[in-house]
């Protein structure tokens, strides 16, 4: 995509109305833009002034059916209010690229319940509090009926520039030390690739955590990410003892299994009963065991089976036993399954506050819990995973921008797994994109190909940067770790290589031939993957406090509250209450000598564009800590 000069950042324009994208509307005076030079008014840091951000200079395009040509759907511009506040606007907000009376154009800054975004407009958005942080605003047409479904979208990646001499990565304020990114990490605007690979120092995870990723840069010939806090990586140059690999069910399909999601679970079970087990075992050996001798951990996709049950399930158990017999030093997991499963959409749409609290507080054996509480609990037990996998996955991909309970969801799964099966790691399974599963339409990304012609492909939204940060922080600190899945090819900046499996069309709808690069199946990063830097930052923040993470002390949920509100106490501090009462969630862990405390402070309902103070009770003292939008603050208190 063509990158224009930084002059586009200086664009100032009149505003039509006060901001409705945050919970507090601004006054008319606050929305008036200053005519003073942008750089002089806001005193941006020098490295920020050189940044060329695609959201500001190009924006996102759509195909206009009236003109039969491409037009701008959305482009962002910074400005300043008369009070010197940094403002962000969509220059094309008033232009609807979807002519349909059943849709309402809104913006998601962060995950939000569908009826909370109906008035969100990307006009005169005051982003001054969020300097130094990143957003991926999702401009989307939500349906009026049913209001929880959506039409097309476009999405930006935008870094909010800091002031001169301001640091929002890693800093101290008295006895509080805040961790978000390495102090010297710099934003680079004109790339779609994450920069942690080059800018982060090498470090290791806490010894009691497990981390894996299959995202890699094709041109990374030395596997730099292997030194950035990972147990396992998926790069083709990863040493076998540290490589993770994914199997995609070809052994099942070659044995006659119905293709994933084309048949009901009952039909899958019927096939499993009828399939010749000798054929199944042979294909498992030929397509799973033999090709994976040079790896450490294998993830079985399992979408061909989903949640099998019935008398023939022993055939699948025998396959896993074959793996363990062949490779006693290797581990295996089943995507994205775990012992304690919990439907995220179900708990977001229904109030299980008391049932979940009973689960979290239960003291006793697994059998006692199962006999006493399982019938009234929203948790359900995957008994096959309980016996046959080496890892309990929790969470799962973010499916929609409306999945506001994603942190509370996987924390509660972990608490239950850890309560009854502490010997098996409880690990977040995550993806950098949102995995639509119906109800929301795919987006169309237009981009300029290597030969200059405009091309299009279907996309799913990227996960919001704060959600990437939050997921990594809570998974690597409170839980046993996390796994960031990605497609099995490396990302590159070279537009000549669009990937062997990517369907790309020209403006006339004709299919364009695509291919991988020669090394590590390189594929151009059509979408912006810099949200991964926030995942890496969250993992780094936790690892910089490994002395506390490794200490033989326990995590506790602390009493906390917003300014002017009562502190949540007792059970009210648990995620089961926080999810339904919309209160902050605060967890703490002490160092071995008790002199330092690591705090995780998260408010899933804070205005995404506002800094707030959260009161946290540590022992007999109550201290105020800063929270920036929906980002979890990782704070060391000495």
N, C-alpha and C positions, 0 to 999 in steps of 0.2 A: 504494500500500500504506500502511496506517495506521502512523504512527510514534508510539510511546509515549514516555513520559518516560524520563529517564536512570536512574531508580531501578532499572530492570531490570538495569543493569550491576552493581548492588551485590549481586545474588543470590549467596548462599553456600550450599553444600550439601555433605553428606557424600559422599565418594568411595568407589566400590566396590572399586577395585583400582589397582595401580600402572600407570603409563603404559606401553603397549606400542607407542605410535605413533612412538617414537624408538628408536635402537639401544641406548641406555643406560636401563635401568629405574631408577626412583627408589625410594628407601627408604620405608618406611612413614611415618617422621617427616616426610619431604618432601611427602607427599601429604595430610597433615592440614591442613585449612583453618583459618586464624586466625579468631577471632571479632571481632578488632579491626575498626573501620570501614575499609571498602575503600580509600577515598580517603586516609585518614590512614596506613594501613599502607604503601601503595605510592607515595605522594607524586607523583601524576600531575600533569603540566603542566596549567595552567589551561585551555588550549584543548582538551586531550584530554578533560577532564572534561565539557565541553559537547557532546561527540560523541554522537550517537544512531545507533548502528549497527544496521541491520536484522537482522543475524545474531543480535543479542543480545535484541532486543525483539519480534521476530515469528517468526524462524526460517523453516523451509521446511515446506510442507504436503503431504499426500497424501490420496487418497480412500480411506477405510476401507470395504471391501466388506461388512464385517459390520454396521457401524452405518449404512452408506449415507450417510455424511457426511464432511466434511473433518476431519482430525486433524493434529496436529503430527508431522512425521517427524523433525525435527532442529532444535534451538535451542541456541545457544552461550551460555556464561556464564563470566565471569572470576571468579577467586578468588585467594587467596594462601595459600601454605604457611606453616608456622610459622617458616620462615626468611626470610619476606618475598619469596619468589619468586612471580612472576606465573604463574598456572595458567589453563588453558583447558579447558573440558569441554563435551561434548554432553549436555545435561540428559536427552535422550530416547534415549541410546545403547542402553540395554538393551531398548528397544522396537523390534522388527523390523517395518517396514512392508511387508515382503515375506515371506509365509509359504511358504517353499519350502526343502526340505532340500538342494537342489543349489546353494544360494547361501550365501556367507559375507560378512557385512557388514564392510567395511574402510573406512579413510580414506586417500586420497592427499593428502599435503601438497604434493608435488612429483612430477614424472615419475619413475617407479620401475618396475623390472622386476617382472613380475606376481607372482613367487614371493617378492619382498621385502616385500610389503604384507599377506600373509595373516594376520599377527598385529597389524596396525596398528589400534588402537582410539582413538577420540577421547575418552579419559578421563584426567584428571589429566595433561594435557600441559603440561610446563614450557616456557613461551614467553618466559621472562624474558630470555634472551640475544637474542631477536629483537625487542626493543622498537624501535618506529619503522618496522618493516617490515610488509609486507602479505602475506596468504595468501588463497587461495581453496580451502579444504579441500573435497575431493570425497568425499562419503559415498556409497559405491557397493556394490552387491551383486555381488561377483566369483563366477563360477561355480566349483564344485568340479571339474566335468568339462564341457568342457575348461577348465583353470584360467586360460587367457589370454583368456577371454571374460567378458562382464559383463552384468548385468541393469540395472534402473533405478538412477537416482542422484538425489541432491539436492546442491546446492552453495551455499556461503556465500562472501561476501567479508568479511574481517575485518582491520582494522588493529590492530596491537599497540601500545597507547599507550606513550609515552615517560614517563620520570620528569621531575619538575620540573627545569627548566634543562638538560635533556639534549637534544642534537641528533644525530640519526642520518641527516641529509640530506647535509650537507657540512661537514667539519671537518678540523682539522690535529692531528697528533700528532708533534711534533718535526719531522723532515724529510719526513714522510709526510703527504700531503693526500688525503683520501678524498672521492669524488664519487658520490652516489646521486641526489639531487634538489636543486633550488635550496634554499639554506639556510632561506629564509622560507616554503617551501611548507608548507601546513597541511592536515591531514586533515579532510574534511567528511563526516560519516557518513551523513546522511539524503538522499543523492542516488545515482542510478545513473549519472550522467554524469561523465566524467573532468573534472578541474579544471585541467589544464595549460593549457587555453585561456585561462583567466582569471588564473591564478597564476604561470605561467612568464614570465620576461622575454623580450623579443624577442631573437633571436640568429640567426646564420647557420651553416650547416654548414661544415666545412673545405672548401676550394675543390676538393679532389680527390675529394669524395664526392657521391653522388646519393641523394636521398631523396624518397619520394612516399607519399601516403596518400589514400584515398578515404573515410575516416571524417570526418564533420563533424557539427556541431550545427546543426539546422535554423534556430535563432534567431540564428546567427552571421551577421549581414548584412554584415560587413566582412571575413570570412575571416581571423580572427585567427591561425589555424594557419599561414597563409602566412608569417607572421613568426616561426615557432617552429622553425626549422631544417629547412625542406622546400624542395626544388627545385620540386616539383609537388604540387598538391592537387586534390581532386575536387569541392570545393564548387561549387555552381551559380554563385556570385558570384566565383569565381576568374578573374582576367584570362586571356584565351585563351592568352597566351604562357607561362602557368604552370599550365595545367590538364591533368590526366590523366583519361582516360576509358576505359571498358571496353566492348568489343563482345561480344555474347552469342550469336553464331553464327546469327542469323536469316537472314543471306544464304545460309548453307549449307542451312538447313531449307527455305527457300523454293525452293531448287534441288533439293529432294527427298532430302536427306541423312537417314539414319536418326537418330532422336532420340538424344541422348547416352546411351551405355551400354546401349541396348536391343538392339544387335547386336554381333556379334564384330568384331574388327579386320578380318578377311578380308571380311566383308560390307560394311564401310565402304569398303575398297579396291575392291571390285567396283563399288559405287555410283560411286566416283570415276572409274573407267574408263569407265562407261557414260554419265555425265552429259554433256549438251551443254555444251561449254566456253563457248559464246557466252552461254548462260543463266547459267552460274556467274559469268562476268565482268560481265554486266549487273547481277546482284544484288549483287555485290561493289561495283560503282560506285554503285548506288542506295542501298544500305543501310550501306555502310562509308565510302566516299570522300566522297560529297556531304554526309552529315550531320555530318562531323567536320572541317570546315574551320576551326572556331574552337577548336582544341585544340593542345597541343604534343606530347603522346605518347598513342598508342593501344595498348591491350593487347587482343589477340585471345584470346578465351576458348579456342577450339580443342578443346573437349570433343567437338564433333561429329566431329572427325577423330582425336583422340588421337595415335597414332604412325603416320601413314600411310606406306606404302612401295609400290613398284611403278612401272611405267612411266608411270602417269597423274599422278604427283606433280608433274610440270611444270605442271599446271593451277594448283596452289596457289602455286607459285613465281611464275607469271605474275600472279596476283592481288597478291602482295606487291610485285612490280615496278611494277604499276599505281599502288599507293600511293606508292612512292618517286618515281615520275615526276610524279605529281600534286602531291606535297608534299615536295620535296627538303629542306626545312628542318624537317620533323617526323620523329619517330622512332616505331618500332613494336617490340613484343615479343609473345611467344607464351606464354601462361600454361600451366603454370609451368615452361617448358622452358628447357634450357640445353645447351651442347655436351657437358660432362662430366656425365652423369647417374649417379646412385648410389641404389640402392634402400635406404632407411633401415631398413626392417624386416629386410631381408636381412642388412645388416651388423650389426644389433643381435642377430640370432639366430644368426649364424655368426662364427667367428673368422677374420678376414682380416688379422690384425696384420702378418704378414710381407709379404703381397702389397701391402697399402696402403702400407707403409713403403717398399717398392721404388718404387712409383709416386711418392710424395712426394719421394724422394731422386733421382729420375731426372734426368740432365743430358743434353740432346740435343734434337733437333727433334721435333715432333709425329709425323712419319712414322716416325722411329726408335723412339719410344715405342710407336707403334701396332704396328709390325712385331715388336718385341722382347717387349713386356709385355702387350698388350691381351688376349691369349687367357687369361692367368692372373689378370687384374685384375677386381675386381668393378665397376669403372667400365665404362660403355658409352657410345658416341659417338652423339649425335644429329646426323648430318651435315647434315640439312635446316636445323637451327637454326644450325649452324656458319656457314652461308652466308647465311641469309636474315633473321635477326633482329638488332636493334641492341643487345640486352641479353642476357647469359647469366644466367638465373635459377638460383639455388641454393636448397637447402633444401626449401621447400614447407611447407604447413600442418602443424601438429602433428596427427596423426591420432588418437592415443590418449594417455591418461595414462601409458602404458607406454613412450612414445618417449623414453627417457632419454638417447639418443645424439644428440639434435637439434643440439647445438652442434658436436660433433666431425664430424658428417655434413656440414654445409654448409661448415665450414672446409676440409675436405679437397677438396670440390668446387671451392671458390675457389682453393685452391693450384694445382690442376691447370689450371683455366681461365686463371689469371694466368701460369702457367708458359709456356703455349703461345700464348695469345691476349690479351696484356696490353692491347691497344688497345680491346678490348670490355669494358665494365664488367660485373663479376660481382656480382649484386645478390640479396640474400635476398628471397624472396617469402613473406609471412607473413599470418596472420589472427589476430584476437583470440579466436576460438572454436576448439575442437578439432573437426576435420573427420572425424567417424566415417565409416569406409568398410567397415563390417561387423564382426560379432562383439561389438559393444557396443550396448546398447539406448539409445534416446533417453530423455531425461528429460521429466517433465511439470512445468511451472512453473505454480503457482496464484497468482493475483494478484487484487487488488480492482479492478474496473473503475470508470469515472467515475461510474456510477450506484450504486455500492456492492455490486453483485452479484459473486460470486466467479467468476472465469473461468480457463480453462486453455489452454495451448498447448504444443506439443512443442518441446524445446530440445536443443541440443548444449552440452557444458560450455564454460566460458570457459577460456582458457589461464591457467595459474598466473602470478601477478604476477612471480615471480622469473624465469620463463621468458621473459616479455615483456621484462624488463630485460636478461637475458642475450643474447637474440637481437639486441636493438638494439645493445648494447655491442659485441659481436663483429662484427656486420655493418657498423656505421658506423666502427669503428676498424680492424679487421684486413682486412675485405673492402672492397668499393667502395660499399657503401650498402645500403639496404633499401627495400621497398615494403610498406606495411601496407594490405592490401585490406580493403574493407568493402562491404556491400550498398549500392546506389546510392540511398540516401535518408538524410535527416538524422535524428538522434535528438533527442527532446524529452522533457520531463517530463509533458506533458499526456496524460492517459489517455483522452481522447475520441478520440484518433487512434491506432489500433492497426496501421495499415499496410494498404495495398491488397491485399497478397499473403499476409498472415498468417492462418493458419487458427486461429481462436479459438472455443472451445466453452464453453458454460455447464456447470453441475454435472450437468445431465441429458443432456449430450452433444449439445445442439442448437447448430448453427453460429450464430455471432454476426456480424452485419454489421460490416465494418471499413472504414476509409478513411484516406487521408493528410491532413495539414493542407495549407493552401493554399500555403505558402511552402516551397520546397526539399523537397517530399514528406516532411514531418515525420512521424515515427513514434515512439510511446512506447517508451522504453528498458525493455523488460520485464525483461531481465537486467541485471546490474551490470557496467558497462563501465569501472569505475575501474582495472582492470588496465592500461588504456591509459596511465594516468599513469606506470606503471613503464616502459613502452616509451619514452615521452617523456623520462623521467628518464635512461634509458640513453643516448639520443641526445644529450641535453643534456650529460651527463657527458663524452662523447667530444669534443663541440664546444668545451667549456671548455678543452680542451687542443689546440686546433687548431694552435698553433705547432709542436707535436711531430708531429701527424698530417700536416701539410703539409711537414715537413722532408724533405730528400732523404736519408732514412735508412731502413733496412729493419727489418721486424718479425723478431724472433727468439724461438724457444721456449727458455725458460730452465730450468736445473736447479732442481728444487723438491722438497719433501717435507713430509709432516705431522710434527708433533712426535713424536720417538721412532722415526721411520722414516728409511731411507736416502734421499738425494737421487736423483731420476731424472737420469741423465746421457745425453748423446749422443742416439741415436734414441729413448731412453725418454722424452724430453721432448716428442716429437711427438704429435699427436692420435691417430695410428694405434695408439700404445702406450697412451696414457692411456685410450682407450675400452675396451680389453680388460684392462688391468692395474688399472683403477679407481684411477688416481692423479690428483693435481691437474694442471691444465693452466694454464701460465703463459706469457704472451707479453709482450715488452717492445720498446719503440721509443724511441730517443734523440732529443733535440733536436738542432738543427743544430750547436750549439756543444759538444754532448756533456755539458753540465752538468746536464741534467735527463733523467729517464727516466719514461716512462708505462708502468705495469704493469697488465695484466689478469690477475687471479688467480681461478680458478674451480675448484671441487671438486664435481663432479657426484655424489659419493658421500658427502659430508659429511652428518651427521645434519641434516635440514632445519630442526630447531629449535635447533641449537647453534652458538655461535660457536667458531671454531677458529683456531689460529695455523699459518700455512704458512711454511716456511723457503724463501726465494728467494735464489738465488745471482746477484748482479749484479757482474760483474767478479771481483775477488778476495774480495769481501765477501759474507757470507750474512746476510740480515736477516729478522726475523719480521714478517709482515703479517697483518692480521686478515681473516678470511672469515666472513660471517654466513650460516649455513645454506647454501643453494644459490645465493645471490646472488653474481654476479661482482663482486669488489672492483676499482674503477677508482681507481688510486693514482698520484699524481704524486710522484716522489722527487727532491728537490733536493740 
